[in-house]
Amino acid sequence: MLNAKTSSGTTFSLGNHYRKENLLSLRNSEKFFCPVCGEAVSLKLGNQRIYHFSHRSGTVCRDIFECETIYHMEGKLQLYQWLRGQQIPAELEYFDHIIGQRPDIMFHYDGNKYALEYQCSPITEEIFIKRTDSYFQQNYIPLWIIGSNHIKAKRSNVFSLSNFHYFFLRETKGRQLILPSYCPEEKQFQILSSILPYSIKNTIANSLHFSIQNAGIEDILTPKWIAHSNFSKWSNENEKSTMYWSLHPSPDQKRFLREIYHHNLNLYLLPPEIGLPVNHSLLIQTPAIIWQTYLYLDALEDKSPNDLINLKEVERNFNDRIKTKEITIRKLPQISGETSFLAVKEYFLQLERLGIVIKRNETTYQLQDRIYIPKSNREKEERRNEFIQKNRTILAKT
């Protein structure tokens, strides 16, 4: 901990700058207590570690709050001082007695109350959701920032993200979905945006790094940049991933393969219009090529040009696939008010942009041109090249 109570009941914070000799003197003359449980704590002033307060072994409070690493304490101290440097009212390790939670930093900004949690060790889904919900109930805006040492880049703009990483996903004022992280060793933020997962664990994303000295709070809450996805890179990564899991399918993937074979479809000969990147595809844990194939089977396969497609019926079929666990929805505790069907709507907008369907009203599309299913690898490659060129032309006009 970086905060403790003195014998007189006042809060003493190591978040403020103190010389070591002053702290040594204070340690000899003052007793310190945990602001949460009230038990005595020790002031640690080693040369190799950040100054901090520590519970004695065997205390109840020590068991309730996870033990903090030096990486964690350094990070939250830097974030606290960063906020104070911007004249933002902030309190380090504020304990809210109503909900029994202690965010790393509580601060006020732009008329809102924030609970900043700098998380450097895994916690369970239940704990993450409980803390987040409790903050919302007490009118905090939760701001979870993960330690950057958890963000692993596999190659340029390709990251491996687990379900735990996706918990940190938040929506900006401009409705952009971002994943913020911070590294106290390099003293820099990393923001992932335009996150487009092509498998359960792997995603293409844009990454922005900036030092804490050059960053303001708005750079975290609302990054001022928008990047476009690279369809060619998406297509290549998607194809490599599909090739891998088709050789080592899970039970759910085997179920998918059986169904498409029943419809005389070949996984390796699916058209480029199936498996498209859409902005909110991360709301769905199931890979895009699978859930979009299901959409094709349920809504497009039996349709002829000029036939109508009812989105209400599409949604019913989509929800049925979720109930039967053919499609899995990703849990995102900080994203409220968004349903996974938003990704489906975005997919239909993509099909409209490509001239496959025409939007007649908010709930109805009309099929304009059937999706052509390649019959050979050569046809598939030709269709893919044509599609990439068509996509570039469309983007150039927008």
C-alpha positions in Angstrom: 0.0 0.0 0.0 1.0 3.6 -0.5 -1.4 5.1 2.1 -1.7 4.6 5.8 -3.5 6.2 8.8 -1.4 7.8 11.5 -2.1 7.6 15.3 -4.1 10.8 15.0 -6.3 9.3 12.3 -5.0 11.5 9.4 -4.1 9.9 6.1 -0.4 9.8 5.2 0.3 9.2 1.5 3.6 8.1 -0.1 2.1 9.4 -3.3 3.5 12.8 -2.2 7.3 13.4 -2.6 9.2 12.7 0.6 13.0 12.5 1.2 14.2 9.2 2.7 15.8 10.8 5.8 12.4 12.4 6.6 10.6 9.1 6.3 13.2 7.3 8.4 12.7 9.9 11.1 8.9 9.6 10.8 9.1 5.8 11.0 10.8 6.0 14.4 8.3 8.5 15.8 5.0 7.5 14.3 2.8 4.4 14.1 0.9 3.6 11.0 -2.4 1.7 10.4 -4.2 0.2 7.5 -7.1 2.6 6.4 -9.2 -0.4 5.6 -8.9 -2.9 8.4 -7.2 -0.7 11.1 -4.4 -3.1 11.8 -0.8 -1.9 12.2 1.3 -1.7 9.1 5.1 -1.3 8.6 6.7 1.4 6.5 9.2 -0.2 4.2 12.1 2.0 3.0 14.4 -0.4 1.1 16.9 0.8 -1.5 15.8 -1.6 -4.2 12.0 -1.3 -3.9 9.5 1.5 -4.0 8.7 2.9 -0.5 5.4 1.3 0.7 3.4 0.2 3.7 3.0 -3.5 4.3 0.7 -5.6 6.4 2.2 -8.1 8.8 1.8 -11.7 7.8 -1.4 -13.4 8.8 -3.6 -10.4 8.8 -7.2 -10.6 7.4 -6.8 -7.5 5.2 -3.7 -9.0 3.5 -5.8 -11.9 2.4 -8.7 -9.7 1.1 -6.6 -7.4 -1.2 -4.2 -9.0 -3.6 -0.5 -8.5 -2.9 0.9 -5.8 -5.1 4.0 -6.2 -7.2 6.6 -3.4 -7.5 5.5 -3.0 -11.1 2.0 -2.4 -9.9 2.9 0.1 -7.1 5.3 2.0 -9.4 2.5 2.2 -12.1 -0.3 3.5 -9.9 2.1 6.0 -8.2 3.1 7.3 -11.6 -0.5 7.5 -12.7 -1.5 9.3 -9.6 1.2 11.9 -9.9 0.3 12.2 -13.6 -3.3 13.1 -12.7 -2.2 15.5 -10.0 0.2 17.2 -12.5 -2.8 18.1 -14.6 -4.5 19.7 -11.6 -7.1 16.8 -11.6 -8.4 16.1 -8.0 -7.2 12.6 -7.3 -7.0 10.4 -4.2 -4.6 7.4 -4.0 -6.0 4.1 -2.7 -9.4 5.6 -1.8 -11.5 3.2 0.1 -15.3 3.3 -0.5 -17.0 1.9 2.6 -20.3 1.5 0.9 -19.1 -1.0 -1.7 -16.1 -2.2 0.3 -13.7 -1.5 -2.6 -10.5 0.3 -2.9 -9.7 1.6 -6.5 -6.0 2.4 -7.0 -7.0 6.0 -7.7 -10.3 7.9 -7.4 -10.4 11.1 -9.3 -12.9 13.7 -10.6 -12.8 15.0 -14.1 -15.3 16.9 -16.3 -18.1 16.5 -13.8 -17.6 12.7 -13.5 -16.2 10.5 -10.8 -13.8 7.9 -11.9 -12.4 4.7 -10.3 -9.0 3.9 -11.9 -7.9 0.3 -11.5 -4.4 -0.4 -12.6 -4.4 -4.2 -12.9 -1.1 -6.1 -13.2 -2.2 -9.6 -12.2 -5.0 -11.9 -13.4 -8.2 -11.8 -11.5 -11.3 -13.9 -12.1 -14.2 -12.9 -14.3 -16.5 -12.9 -11.3 -14.3 -10.4 -9.3 -13.8 -8.1 -12.4 -17.5 -8.0 -13.1 -18.4 -7.5 -9.4 -16.0 -4.6 -9.0 -17.1 -3.0 -12.3 -20.8 -3.3 -11.4 -20.3 -1.9 -7.9 -18.5 1.1 -9.4 -21.4 1.8 -11.8 -23.9 1.4 -8.9 -22.1 4.1 -7.0 -21.9 6.4 -10.0 -18.2 5.9 -10.7 -17.0 5.5 -14.2 -14.6 2.5 -14.0 -11.3 3.1 -15.8 -9.4 -0.2 -15.9 -5.9 0.0 -17.3 -3.9 -3.2 -17.7 -0.2 -3.5 -17.2 1.5 -3.4 -20.6 3.6 -6.4 -19.7 0.4 -8.4 -20.4 0.0 -7.2 -23.9 1.9 -9.5 -26.2 2.5 -8.6 -29.9 3.0 -11.7 -32.1 4.1 -9.6 -35.1 3.3 -6.2 -36.6 -0.2 -5.2 -35.6 -1.1 -8.7 -34.5 -1.7 -9.4 -30.8 -2.7 -12.3 -28.7 -5.6 -11.4 -26.4 -7.3 -13.7 -23.9 -10.8 -13.2 -22.5 -9.2 -11.5 -19.5 -7.6 -8.9 -21.8 -11.0 -8.1 -23.4 -12.4 -7.2 -19.9 -10.3 -4.0 -20.2 -12.0 -2.9 -23.4 -13.8 0.4 -23.0 -15.8 2.7 -25.2 -14.8 6.3 -25.8 -17.1 9.3 -26.1 -16.8 8.9 -29.8 -17.9 5.2 -29.5 -14.5 3.9 -30.4 -13.5 0.7 -28.7 -10.0 0.8 -27.1 -7.9 -1.2 -24.8 -5.6 1.0 -22.6 -2.4 -0.2 -20.9 0.5 1.4 -19.1 4.2 0.4 -18.5 5.9 2.0 -15.5 9.3 0.9 -16.6 9.1 2.7 -19.9 6.7 5.3 -18.5 4.4 5.1 -21.5 0.9 4.2 -22.4 -0.1 1.8 -25.1 -3.6 2.0 -26.7 -5.0 -0.7 -28.9 -7.8 0.3 -31.2 -9.5 -0.9 -34.4 -9.4 -4.4 -32.7 -10.5 -7.0 -35.2 -10.2 -10.6 -33.9 -9.8 -13.3 -36.5 -9.7 -16.1 -34.0 -10.6 -16.6 -30.3 -7.2 -15.5 -29.1 -5.6 -13.5 -32.0 -6.5 -10.1 -33.3 -5.3 -7.4 -35.7 -5.2 -4.1 -34.0 -3.7 -0.6 -34.3 -1.3 0.3 -31.5 -0.3 3.7 -30.3 2.5 4.4 -27.8 3.0 7.8 -26.1 5.0 8.8 -23.0 3.2 9.8 -19.8 5.1 13.1 -19.9 3.4 14.0 -23.2 0.0 12.6 -22.5 -3.1 14.2 -21.0 -6.2 12.6 -19.5 -8.1 13.0 -22.8 -5.5 11.0 -24.6 -6.7 8.0 -22.5 -10.4 8.8 -22.4 -10.8 9.8 -26.0 -7.7 9.2 -28.2 -7.7 11.7 -31.1 -6.9 9.3 -33.9 -8.7 6.8 -36.2 -7.0 4.1 -38.2 -8.4 2.0 -41.0 -8.1 -1.7 -41.2 -5.9 -3.4 -43.9 -8.2 -6.0 -45.6 -5.3 -7.8 -47.3 -3.6 -8.4 -43.9 -6.9 -9.4 -42.3 -7.5 -11.9 -45.1 -4.1 -13.4 -44.9 -4.2 -13.8 -41.1 -7.8 -15.1 -41.2 -6.8 -17.7 -43.8 -3.8 -18.9 -41.8 -5.8 -19.2 -38.7 -8.6 -21.1 -40.4 -6.1 -23.5 -41.9 -4.7 -24.2 -38.5 -7.9 -24.9 -36.6 -9.4 -26.9 -39.5 -6.5 -29.4 -39.0 -7.0 -29.4 -35.2 -10.7 -28.5 -34.7 -12.3 -28.2 -31.3 -15.7 -29.9 -30.8 -17.5 -26.7 -31.7 -15.5 -26.3 -34.9 -16.1 -30.0 -35.8 -19.8 -29.2 -35.4 -19.5 -26.3 -37.8 -17.5 -28.3 -40.4 -20.2 -31.0 -40.4 -22.9 -28.5 -41.0 -21.2 -26.7 -43.9 -20.3 -30.1 -45.5 -24.0 -31.0 -45.2 -24.7 -27.8 -47.3 -22.0 -28.8 -49.9 -19.7 -26.1 -48.8 -15.9 -26.4 -48.5 -14.1 -24.5 -45.7 -11.2 -23.8 -48.1 -13.5 -22.6 -50.9 -15.6 -20.0 -49.0 -16.0 -16.7 -50.9 -14.2 -13.5 -49.7 -17.6 -12.0 -48.8 -17.7 -14.5 -45.8 -15.4 -13.7 -43.0 -15.3 -9.9 -43.3 -13.8 -7.6 -40.6 -16.5 -5.4 -39.0 -15.9 -2.9 -36.3 -17.8 -4.7 -33.5 -16.9 -8.2 -34.4 -15.0 -8.3 -31.0 -18.5 -8.5 -29.4 -18.6 -12.1 -30.7 -16.0 -14.6 -29.5 -16.7 -17.0 -32.4 -14.4 -16.3 -35.3 -15.9 -14.1 -38.0 -15.6 -16.8 -40.7 -17.8 -19.1 -38.7 -20.6 -16.7 -37.5 -20.8 -15.1 -41.0 -21.0 -18.5 -42.6 -24.0 -19.3 -40.3 -25.6 -16.0 -41.5 -25.1 -17.0 -45.1 -26.7 -20.4 -44.4 -29.6 -18.9 -42.5 -30.4 -15.7 -44.4 -28.7 -15.8 -47.9 -28.2 -19.3 -49.2 -31.7 -19.9 -50.4 -32.5 -16.4 -51.5 -32.7 -15.3 -55.2 -32.1 -11.8 -56.5 -34.9 -9.4 -55.5 -35.9 -11.6 -52.5 -36.3 -9.7 -49.2 -34.3 -10.4 -46.1 -36.0 -9.6 -42.8 -33.5 -8.6 -40.1 -35.9 -9.6 -37.3 -35.8 -13.2 -38.7 -32.0 -12.9 -39.1 -31.8 -11.9 -35.4 -34.0 -14.8 -34.3 -31.8 -17.3 -36.2 -28.7 -15.6 -34.8 -30.0 -15.9 -31.2 -30.9 -19.5 -31.8 -27.3 -20.2 -32.7 -26.3 -18.5 -29.5 -28.7 -20.7 -27.5 -27.3 -23.8 -29.1 -23.8 -22.6 -28.4 -22.9 -22.6 -32.1 -22.0 -18.9 -31.6 -20.4 -17.6 -28.4 -20.7 -14.0 -27.2 -17.7 -12.3 -25.6 -18.2 -10.9 -22.1 -17.2 -7.2 -22.0 -18.0 -5.8 -18.5 -17.3 -2.2 -19.4 -19.3 -2.1 -22.6 -22.9 -1.3 -21.8 -25.8 -1.0 -24.1 -24.2 -2.8 -27.0 -25.5 -6.2 -28.2 -23.7 -8.6 -30.4 -26.2 -8.2 -33.1 -24.6 -4.8 -33.9 -21.8 -6.8 -35.5 -24.4 -8.5 -37.7 -25.9 -5.2 -38.8 -22.4 -3.9 -39.6 -21.9 -7.0 -41.8 -25.0 -6.3 -43.7 -23.8 -2.7 -44.2 -20.6 -4.3 -45.7 -22.7 -6.4 -48.0 -24.6 -3.3 -49.1 -21.4 -1.5 -49.8 -20.3 -4.4 -52.0 -23.5 -4.4 -53.9 -24.7 -7.8 -52.6 -27.9 -6.4 -50.9 -29.9 -3.1 -50.9 -31.3 -1.6 -47.7 -35.0 -1.0 -48.1 -35.7 0.1 -44.5 -34.4 -0.3 -41.0 -35.5 -4.0 -40.8 -35.4 -5.1 -44.5 -32.8 -5.7 -47.1 -33.2 -6.9 -50.6 -30.8 -9.3 -52.3 -29.3 -7.7 -55.3 -26.7 -10.3 -56.3 -26.0 -13.8 -55.0 -22.7 -14.5 -53.3 -20.8 -16.7 -55.7 -19.2 -19.9 -54.2 -15.9 -20.8 -55.8 -15.6 -24.3 -57.2 -11.8 -24.6 -57.1 -8.7 -23.0 -55.5 -8.0 -21.2 -58.7 -11.5 -19.7 -58.8 -11.1 -18.7 -55.1 -7.9 -16.9 -55.7 -9.3 -15.1 -58.7 -12.4 -14.1 -56.7 -10.2 -12.9 -53.8 -8.0 -10.7 -56.1 -11.1 -9.2 -57.7 -12.6 -8.6 -54.3 -9.5 -6.8 -52.9 -9.4 -4.6 -56.0 -13.2 -3.9 -55.7 -12.7 -3.1 -52.0 -9.9 -0.6 -52.8 -12.0 1.1 -55.4 -14.9 1.5 -53.0 -12.7 2.8 -50.2 -11.1 5.3 -52.6 -14.6 6.8 -53.4 -15.5 7.1 -49.7 
